[in-house]
């Protein structure tokens, strides 16, 4: 039934690809996705560190986290819990307790298109948490909600099983089927930008399109 679907998790992404994307900047990944996928308004709340993993998606109504609690029971090492809360920031969808559950189940991070709380505890650690805002008001736990369905995070569509990458600049997601080809393009751009920066330092730079 729509609003109550609980689908199986998609296969985890290749660990070798996950490791490679841990050294890739979201800005360069985005450049090589025609600069289309992205989630304006979401930002990191943790102390620091890159997030890379396989999307375990949740859709819930604004201010309700029942489906998120259910999804945490499905988390596998390497999953990123990606929550479409409709951008509602009137109530926090997760806090320190739910983050700690995710950590102990081996999650690679959490992305909340909504609000969070217990920001002090989240900011003190390296576990990646991205959200739209913080607020002290807690959530309802009534539903409806769905697990492992396509979701929209700040305008970016995320499918269950997508690879999702986050750093200081934000988050970006893409299908596993595109990952190997995308990685080649990312490495090529990294090399080009490294050469550009070196040419600037050495006085060889003559202009042209840069990173921006």
Secondary structure as a PSIPRED ss2 file (coil, helix, strand):
# PSIPRED VFORMAT (PSIPRED V4.0)

   1 X C   1.000  0.000  0.000
   2 X C   1.000  0.000  0.000
   3 X C   1.000  0.000  0.000
   4 X C   1.000  0.000  0.000
   5 X C   1.000  0.000  0.000
   6 X E   0.000  0.000  1.000
   7 X C   1.000  0.000  0.000
   8 X C   1.000  0.000  0.000
   9 X C   1.000  0.000  0.000
  10 X C   1.000  0.000  0.000
  11 X C   1.000  0.000  0.000
  12 X C   1.000  0.000  0.000
  13 X C   1.000  0.000  0.000
  14 X C   1.000  0.000  0.000
  15 X H   0.000  1.000  0.000
  16 X H   0.000  1.000  0.000
  17 X H   0.000  1.000  0.000
  18 X H   0.000  1.000  0.000
  19 X H   0.000  1.000  0.000
  20 X H   0.000  1.000  0.000
  21 X H   0.000  1.000  0.000
  22 X C   1.000  0.000  0.000
  23 X C   1.000  0.000  0.000
  24 X C   1.000  0.000  0.000
  25 X C   1.000  0.000  0.000
  26 X H   0.000  1.000  0.000
  27 X H   0.000  1.000  0.000
  28 X H   0.000  1.000  0.000
  29 X H   0.000  1.000  0.000
  30 X H   0.000  1.000  0.000
  31 X H   0.000  1.000  0.000
  32 X C   1.000  0.000  0.000
  33 X C   1.000  0.000  0.000
  34 X C   1.000  0.000  0.000
  35 X C   1.000  0.000  0.000
  36 X C   1.000  0.000  0.000
  37 X C   1.000  0.000  0.000
  38 X C   1.000  0.000  0.000
  39 X C   1.000  0.000  0.000
  40 X C   1.000  0.000  0.000
  41 X C   1.000  0.000  0.000
  42 X C   1.000  0.000  0.000
  43 X E   0.000  0.000  1.000
  44 X E   0.000  0.000  1.000
  45 X C   1.000  0.000  0.000
  46 X C   1.000  0.000  0.000
  47 X C   1.000  0.000  0.000
  48 X C   1.000  0.000  0.000
  49 X C   1.000  0.000  0.000
  50 X C   1.000  0.000  0.000
  51 X E   0.000  0.000  1.000
  52 X E   0.000  0.000  1.000
  53 X E   0.000  0.000  1.000
  54 X E   0.000  0.000  1.000
  55 X E   0.000  0.000  1.000
  56 X E   0.000  0.000  1.000
  57 X E   0.000  0.000  1.000
  58 X E   0.000  0.000  1.000
  59 X E   0.000  0.000  1.000
  60 X E   0.000  0.000  1.000
  61 X C   1.000  0.000  0.000
  62 X C   1.000  0.000  0.000
  63 X C   1.000  0.000  0.000
  64 X E   0.000  0.000  1.000
  65 X C   1.000  0.000  0.000
  66 X H   0.000  1.000  0.000
  67 X H   0.000  1.000  0.000
  68 X H   0.000  1.000  0.000
  69 X H   0.000  1.000  0.000
  70 X H   0.000  1.000  0.000
  71 X H   0.000  1.000  0.000
  72 X H   0.000  1.000  0.000
  73 X C   1.000  0.000  0.000
  74 X C   1.000  0.000  0.000
  75 X C   1.000  0.000  0.000
  76 X C   1.000  0.000  0.000
  77 X C   1.000  0.000  0.000
  78 X C   1.000  0.000  0.000
  79 X E   0.000  0.000  1.000
  80 X E   0.000  0.000  1.000
  81 X E   0.000  0.000  1.000
  82 X E   0.000  0.000  1.000
  83 X E   0.000  0.000  1.000
  84 X E   0.000  0.000  1.000
  85 X C   1.000  0.000  0.000
  86 X C   1.000  0.000  0.000
  87 X C   1.000  0.000  0.000
  88 X C   1.000  0.000  0.000
  89 X C   1.000  0.000  0.000
  90 X C   1.000  0.000  0.000
  91 X C   1.000  0.000  0.000
  92 X E   0.000  0.000  1.000
  93 X E   0.000  0.000  1.000
  94 X E   0.000  0.000  1.000
  95 X C   1.000  0.000  0.000
  96 X H   0.000  1.000  0.000
  97 X H   0.000  1.000  0.000
  98 X H   0.000  1.000  0.000
  99 X H   0.000  1.000  0.000
 100 X H   0.000  1.000  0.000
 101 X H   0.000  1.000  0.000
 102 X H   0.000  1.000  0.000
 103 X H   0.000  1.000  0.000
 104 X H   0.000  1.000  0.000
 105 X C   1.000  0.000  0.000
 106 X C   1.000  0.000  0.000
 107 X C   1.000  0.000  0.000
 108 X C   1.000  0.000  0.000
 109 X E   0.000  0.000  1.000
 110 X E   0.000  0.000  1.000
 111 X E   0.000  0.000  1.000
 112 X E   0.000  0.000  1.000
 113 X E   0.000  0.000  1.000
 114 X E   0.000  0.000  1.000
 115 X E   0.000  0.000  1.000
 116 X E   0.000  0.000  1.000
 117 X C   1.000  0.000  0.000
 118 X C   1.000  0.000  0.000
 119 X H   0.000  1.000  0.000
 120 X H   0.000  1.000  0.000
 121 X H   0.000  1.000  0.000
 122 X H   0.000  1.000  0.000
 123 X H   0.000  1.000  0.000
 124 X C   1.000  0.000  0.000
 125 X C   1.000  0.000  0.000
 126 X C   1.000  0.000  0.000
 127 X C   1.000  0.000  0.000
 128 X C   1.000  0.000  0.000
 129 X E   0.000  0.000  1.000
 130 X E   0.000  0.000  1.000
 131 X E   0.000  0.000  1.000
 132 X E   0.000  0.000  1.000
 133 X E   0.000  0.000  1.000
 134 X E   0.000  0.000  1.000
 135 X C   1.000  0.000  0.000
 136 X C   1.000  0.000  0.000
 137 X C   1.000  0.000  0.000
 138 X C   1.000  0.000  0.000
 139 X C   1.000  0.000  0.000
 140 X E   0.000  0.000  1.000
 141 X C   1.000  0.000  0.000
 142 X C   1.000  0.000  0.000
 143 X C   1.000  0.000  0.000
 144 X C   1.000  0.000  0.000
 145 X E   0.000  0.000  1.000
 146 X E   0.000  0.000  1.000
 147 X E   0.000  0.000  1.000
 148 X C   1.000  0.000  0.000
 149 X C   1.000  0.000  0.000
 150 X C   1.000  0.000  0.000
 151 X E   0.000  0.000  1.000
 152 X E   0.000  0.000  1.000
 153 X E   0.000  0.000  1.000
 154 X C   1.000  0.000  0.000
 155 X C   1.000  0.000  0.000
 156 X E   0.000  0.000  1.000
 157 X E   0.000  0.000  1.000
 158 X E   0.000  0.000  1.000
 159 X C   1.000  0.000  0.000
 160 X C   1.000  0.000  0.000
 161 X C   1.000  0.000  0.000
 162 X C   1.000  0.000  0.000
 163 X E   0.000  0.000  1.000
 164 X E   0.000  0.000  1.000
 165 X E   0.000  0.000  1.000
 166 X E   0.000  0.000  1.000
 167 X E   0.000  0.000  1.000
 168 X C   1.000  0.000  0.000
 169 X C   1.000  0.000  0.000
 170 X E   0.000  0.000  1.000
 171 X E   0.000  0.000  1.000
 172 X E   0.000  0.000  1.000
 173 X E   0.000  0.000  1.000
 174 X E   0.000  0.000  1.000
 175 X C   1.000  0.000  0.000
 176 X H   0.000  1.000  0.000
 177 X H   0.000  1.000  0.000
 178 X H   0.000  1.000  0.000
 179 X H   0.000  1.000  0.000
 180 X H   0.000  1.000  0.000
 181 X H   0.000  1.000  0.000
 182 X H   0.000  1.000  0.000
 183 X H   0.000  1.000  0.000
 184 X H   0.000  1.000  0.000
 185 X H   0.000  1.000  0.000
 186 X H   0.000  1.000  0.000
 187 X H   0.000  1.000  0.000
 188 X H   0.000  1.000  0.000
 189 X H   0.000  1.000  0.000
 190 X H   0.000  1.000  0.000
 191 X H   0.000  1.000  0.000
 192 X H   0.000  1.000  0.000
 193 X H   0.000  1.000  0.000
 194 X H   0.000  1.000  0.000
 195 X H   0.000  1.000  0.000
 196 X H   0.000  1.000  0.000
 197 X H   0.000  1.000  0.000
 198 X H   0.000  1.000  0.000
 199 X H   0.000  1.000  0.000
 200 X H   0.000  1.000  0.000
 201 X H   0.000  1.000  0.000
 202 X C   1.000  0.000  0.000
 203 X C   1.000  0.000  0.000
 204 X C   1.000  0.000  0.000
 205 X C   1.000  0.000  0.000
 206 X C   1.000  0.000  0.000
 207 X C   1.000  0.000  0.000
 208 X C   1.000  0.000  0.000
 209 X C   1.000  0.000  0.000
 210 X C   1.000  0.000  0.000
 211 X C   1.000  0.000  0.000
 212 X C   1.000  0.000  0.000
